[in-house]
Amino acid sequence: MDRSDWAMALEGDGEAFGRVFDRHRHRVQRHCMRLVPVGTDAADSVAIVFLEAWRNRARVRLVDGSLLPWLLVTATNVARNQTRAARRYRAALDRLPPPEPVPDHADHDDDGEAIRALRTLAHRDQEIITLSVLEGYSEREIAATLGIAPGTVKSRLSRARARLAAALTPGTTITTPVVERNGVRP
């Protein structure tokens, strides 16, 4: 079984050691899962067991040509050490004073007056303000993005800024100015 692979591993053959690992890792992991305090620690235990097997390969004893008994005994010792370490860690944590409660900053996070005012604007105004003021796009880029004429961007942006200013100043009402086109008032 393991005798020939282990003989090659003793000479430093990593592939032979890998075959032994592949042959026994599942069995060692099942054994560790029964012994460690937290099931997720079993993978760490398996790694430690095989590290110890590699480090101590000259002193490892095969039983009837198999390394498995030595691995299982080592796994038991590793699990015991992990259990003791976890117990000491919990005891050390229990001796610490309880942490001061820290308020969640998200409970008190405020978007600010400007963002609240922006949210009160129509979607079209929010779009123009966001692209121009917050994102820094030029009127030409905004026109291309929204598929409108640059002059339209300029007039919408002017009106959106006025509405935003009015929303930021309580008690101010904004009226849409009457625009003459070709000398004709609508």
ZAKE-126488 format. One line per 5 residues: number of its first residue (from 0); for each residue z, x, y of N, C-alpha, C. Coordinates in steps of 0.05 Angstrom, whole numbers, plus 5000, padded with zeros to 4 digits. Each point is the difference from the previous one (the first is absolute). Example, Ala and Ser with C-alpha at 12.3 -4.5 7.8 and 13.67 -1.06 7.14 Angstrom:
# ZAKE-126488
0	5156,5264,4886,5000,4982,5024,5000,5018,5024 | 4986,4993,5021,5001,5016,5024,5014,4985,5022
END
This chain:
# ZAKE-126488
0	5000,5017,4976,5000,4983,5024,5000,5017,5025 | 5024,5007,5009,5003,5016,5025,5000,5030,4995 | 5004,5008,4975,5004,5028,4995,4978,5018,5011 | 4975,4994,4995,4978,5018,5009,4997,4999,5030 | 5002,4975,5012,4998,4998,5029,5024,5015,5013
5	5023,4997,4988,5024,5013,5012,4998,5031,4998 | 4988,5010,4979,4997,5029,4997,4981,5010,5022 | 4979,4985,5006,4982,5008,5021,5013,4997,5028 | 5017,4979,5003,5015,4997,5025,5019,5023,5005 | 5012,5010,4978,5018,5023,5003,4986,5024,5011
10	4974,5002,4995,4984,5022,5011,4989,4994,5028 | 5008,4977,5011,4992,4993,5027,4975,4982,5002 | 4992,4988,4978,4976,4983,5000,5008,4972,5011 | 4991,4995,5025,5007,4975,5013,4987,4976,4987 | 4976,5004,4989,4986,4977,4987,5014,4991,4975
15	5011,5019,4985,5015,4993,4976,5025,4985,5008 | 5013,5009,5022,5024,4986,5010,4992,4972,5009 | 4977,4997,5013,4990,4974,5008,4996,4981,4977 | 4991,5010,4977,4996,4983,4977,5027,4990,4990 | 5021,5018,5000,5027,4992,4992,5010,4978,5020
20	4995,5005,5025,5009,4980,5020,4986,4973,4995 | 4974,5000,4996,4986,4975,4995,5010,4986,4975 | 5007,5015,4980,5009,4989,4975,5027,4986,5003 | 5018,5011,5017,5028,4990,5000,5009,4987,5026 | 4984,5000,5021,5011,4991,5025,5007,4970,5000
25	4985,4983,4986,5007,4972,5000,5026,4995,4986 | 5004,5013,4978,5025,4997,4985,5024,5010,5017 | 4997,5023,5014,5021,5011,5017,5005,4980,5023 | 4979,4989,5011,5004,4982,5023,5015,4975,4991 | 4993,4988,4977,5015,4977,4990,5029,5006,4997
30	5005,5024,4989,5028,5009,4996,5014,5002,5027 | 4987,5012,5019,5013,5004,5027,5004,4973,5013 | 4982,4981,4997,5004,4974,5013,5025,4986,4991 | 5008,5005,4975,5024,4988,4990,5025,5013,5011 | 4998,5025,5010,5023,5015,5008,5005,5003,5030
35	4979,5001,5016,5004,5005,5028,5009,4974,5014 | 5015,5003,5022,5010,4976,5014,4979,4984,5013 | 4978,5012,5009,4978,4986,5013,4975,5006,4985 | 4986,4979,4991,4977,5004,4983,4978,5017,5013 | 4998,5000,5026,4980,5016,5013,5006,5030,4998
40	5025,5007,4994,5008,5028,4996,4990,5011,4973 | 4990,4983,4983,4992,5009,4973,4977,5021,5002 | 4981,4995,5018,4978,5019,5003,5010,5027,5009 | 5019,5000,5018,5012,5026,5008,5014,5013,4977 | 5013,4985,4984,5014,5011,4976,4980,5013,4981
45	4978,4986,4995,4980,5011,4982,4989,5027,5011 | 4995,5000,5026,4990,5025,5012,5020,5023,4996 | 5026,4994,5005,5020,5020,4997,5003,5010,4971 | 4998,4981,4981,5002,5007,4972,4977,5020,4992 | 4976,4994,5008,4978,5017,4993,5000,5026,5016
50	5011,5000,5024,5004,5025,5015,5019,5018,4985 | 5022,4988,4991,5020,5015,4985,4988,5011,4974 | 4983,4983,4987,4987,5010,4975,4982,5024,5006 | 4986,4999,5022,4983,5023,5007,5017,5025,5008 | 5020,4995,5016,5017,5023,5009,5015,5013,4977
55	5009,4983,4981,5016,5010,4978,4984,5002,4974 | 4974,5002,5001,4983,4998,4976,5007,5020,4979 | 5011,5023,5008,5007,5021,4980,5025,4991,4984 | 5017,4983,5011,5025,4992,4987,4998,4972,4987 | 4978,4986,5004,4997,4973,4989,4999,5001,4970
60	5014,4982,4987,4999,4999,4970,4984,4976,4991 | 4982,5005,4981,4985,4978,4988,5016,4990,4976 | 4999,4974,4996,5013,4988,4977,4978,4988,4983 | 4998,5011,4976,4978,4992,4981,4973,5001,5014 | 4995,5021,5016,4975,5004,5013,4995,4983,5024
65	5020,4985,5009,4997,4983,5024,5018,5008,5022 | 4990,4998,5024,5016,5006,5024,5015,4975,5010 | 4993,4977,4990,5011,4975,5010,5031,4999,5000 | 5013,5008,4978,5030,4999,5001,5012,5016,5023 | 4989,5024,5005,5010,5016,5022,4995,4986,5026
70	4976,4988,5003,4993,4986,5025,5019,4976,5005 | 5007,4986,4979,5017,4976,5003,5029,5008,5007 | 5010,5022,4988,5026,5010,5007,5001,5009,5029 | 4979,5014,5008,4998,5010,5028,4998,4976,5019 | 4985,4980,4992,4997,4976,5017,5027,4986,5003
75	5016,4999,4979,5027,4988,5002,5017,5016,5020 | 4999,5026,4999,5015,5017,5019,4990,4997,5029 | 4974,4999,5003,4988,4996,5027,5009,4973,5011 | 4999,4979,4984,5007,4973,5009,5030,5000,5007 | 5016,5013,4985,5029,5002,5006,5004,5013,5027
80	4986,5022,5004,5002,5014,5026,4991,4983,5023 | 4978,4985,4996,4990,4982,5021,5021,4978,5006 | 5012,4989,4979,5020,4979,5004,5024,5010,5015 | 5009,5024,4993,5022,5012,5015,4993,5005,5029 | 4976,5011,5004,4991,5005,5028,4998,4974,5016
85	4990,4979,4988,4997,4974,5014,5028,4989,5006 | 5019,5003,4982,5027,4991,5004,5013,5016,5024 | 4997,5026,5000,5010,5017,5022,4988,4992,5026 | 4974,4995,5000,4986,4993,5024,5010,4973,5011 | 5003,4980,4982,5011,4974,5009,5028,5003,5011
90	5016,5016,4987,5028,5004,5009,5000,5014,5027 | 4982,5019,5005,4998,5013,5026,4992,4980,5021 | 4981,4983,4994,4991,4979,5019,5023,4980,5006 | 5016,4994,4979,5022,4981,5004,5021,5012,5019 | 5003,5026,5001,5020,5012,5017,4991,5001,5029
95	4974,4997,5005,4990,5001,5027,5008,4974,5015 | 5004,5002,5026,5006,4975,5015,4975,4983,5000 | 5003,4974,5002,4977,4982,5000,4984,5006,5026 | 4974,4998,4998,4984,5005,5024,5004,4978,5021 | 4997,5009,5025,5002,4981,5022,4975,4982,4999
100	5004,4974,5004,4977,4983,4999,4982,5006,5024 | 4974,5002,4994,4981,5006,5021,4982,4975,5003 | 5000,4990,5025,4983,4976,5004,4971,5006,4996 | 4986,4981,4990,4971,5003,4995,4986,4997,5027 | 4987,5022,5008,4987,5000,5027,4978,4979,5001
105	4989,4992,4978,4979,4979,5000,5011,4973,5009 | 5026,4996,4996,5012,4975,5009,5001,4998,5030 | 5001,5023,5013,5002,5000,5029,4975,5011,5013 | 4980,5006,4985,4975,5011,5011,4985,4978,5015 | 4993,5007,5024,4987,4981,5018,4973,5011,5006
110	4979,4984,4998,4973,5009,5006,4997,5007,5030 | 5017,4990,5016,4997,5005,5029,4987,4978,5014 | 5004,4999,5025,4990,4979,5017,4969,4999,5001 | 4988,5023,5001,4971,5001,5002,4986,4989,4975 | 5011,5008,4976,4989,4990,4975,5004,4970,4998
115	5024,4990,5007,5004,4971,5000,4981,4986,5018 | 4995,5011,5024,4981,4988,5018,4972,5001,4989 | 4992,5022,4988,4973,5002,4988,4996,4979,4978 | 5021,4994,4985,4998,4980,4979,4996,4972,5011 | 5007,4995,5024,4996,4973,5012,4972,4996,5009
120	4984,5021,5002,4972,4997,5009,4982,4989,4978 | 4978,4989,5008,4980,4991,4981,4990,5023,4984 | 4989,4995,4977,4991,5020,4981,4979,5018,5014 | 4982,4988,5015,4978,5015,5013,5012,5020,5020 | 5021,4991,5015,5013,5018,5019,5015,5022,4986
125	5013,4993,4978,5015,5021,4985,4981,5021,4990 | 4976,4991,4991,4980,5019,4989,4992,5020,5022 | 4993,4989,5023,4990,5017,5022,5022,5020,5009 | 5024,4989,5004,5023,5017,5009,5006,5022,4979 | 5000,4992,4975,5006,5019,4979,4980,5022,4998
130	4974,4993,5001,4979,5020,4998,5000,5019,5024 | 5004,4988,5024,4998,5016,5024,5026,5016,5006 | 5022,4985,5002,5024,5012,5010,5015,5015,4977 | 5003,4988,4978,5016,5012,4979,4984,5021,4984 | 4975,4994,4994,4984,5019,4984,4983,5019,5017
135	4996,4994,5025,4986,5018,5018,4969,5001,4998 | 4988,4979,4989,4971,4999,4999,4988,4994,5027 | 4976,5011,5004,4986,4995,5026,4988,4972,4999 | 4992,4990,5024,4988,4974,5001,4974,4998,4983 | 4985,5022,5000,4975,5001,4984,5007,4998,4970
140	5021,5014,4991,5008,4999,4972,5010,4973,4992 | 5016,4987,5019,5010,4973,4994,4977,4981,4998 | 4981,5002,5018,4976,4983,5000,4986,5002,4973 | 4996,5024,4991,4987,5005,4974,5016,4988,4977 | 5026,5004,5001,5018,4990,4979,5000,4970,4998
145	5002,4987,5024,5002,4970,5001,4973,4987,5001 | 4978,5015,5004,4974,4989,5001,4995,4984,5025 | 5011,5009,5022,4996,4986,5026,4990,5021,5020 | 4991,4989,5023,4989,5018,5021,5023,5015,5014 | 4995,5025,5009,5021,5015,5014,5011,4986,5024
150	4983,4985,5015,5010,4985,5023,5020,4979,4991 | 4995,4988,4977,5018,4979,4990,5027,5013,4993 | 4999,5024,4989,5025,5014,4993,5016,5004,5026 | 4986,5009,5021,5014,5006,5025,5013,4975,5011 | 4986,4977,5000,5012,4976,5012,5022,4989,4982
155	4996,5001,4973,5022,4990,4982,5024,5018,5002 | 4996,5026,5002,5022,5019,5002,5016,4995,5026 | 4986,4995,5022,5013,4994,5025,5017,4975,4998 | 4989,4978,4989,5015,4975,4997,5023,5004,4980 | 4996,5015,4978,5021,5004,4981,5023,5016,5012
160	4994,5020,5016,5021,5015,5013,5016,4982,5019 | 4986,4983,5015,5013,4982,5019,5019,4981,4984 | 4990,4990,4978,5017,4981,4983,5024,5015,4989 | 4996,5025,4991,5022,5016,4990,5020,5005,5022 | 4991,5007,5023,5018,5005,5023,5016,4975,5006
165	4986,4977,4999,5014,4974,5006,5021,4994,4978 | 4993,5007,4975,5019,4995,4978,5024,5018,5003 | 4996,5024,5012,5023,5018,5003,5017,4993,5024 | 4989,4985,5019,5015,4992,5024,5006,4970,4998 | 5025,4994,4993,5007,4972,4996,4996,4984,5027
170	4992,4975,4996,4996,4983,5023,4972,5002,5013 | 4984,5019,4990,4973,5004,5011,4981,4984,4984 | 4982,4985,5013,4979,4986,4985,4974,5013,5008 | 4982,5000,4982,4974,5013,5004,4979,4978,4999 | 4983,5000,5019,4978,4981,5000,4975,5016,4996
175	4981,4989,4987,4974,5014,4996,4984,4996,5025 | 4991,5022,5012,4985,4998,5025,4973,4988,4995 | 4990,4986,5021,4974,4988,4998,4980,5022,5007 | 4981,5005,4982,4981,5022,5004,4973,4988,5008 | 4990,5011,5022,4973,4992,5009,4979,5015,4985
180	4980,4987,4992,4977,5013,4987,4976,4994,5016 | 4987,5021,5009,4976,4997,5016,5004,4982,5024 | 5025,5003,5012,5006,4984,5024,5007,4971,4995 | 5002,4992,4975,5006,4972,4993,5027,4998,4988 | 5018,4983,5011,5026,4996,4989,4998,4979,4978
185	5013,5004,4978,4998,4980,4978,5016,4974,5006
END
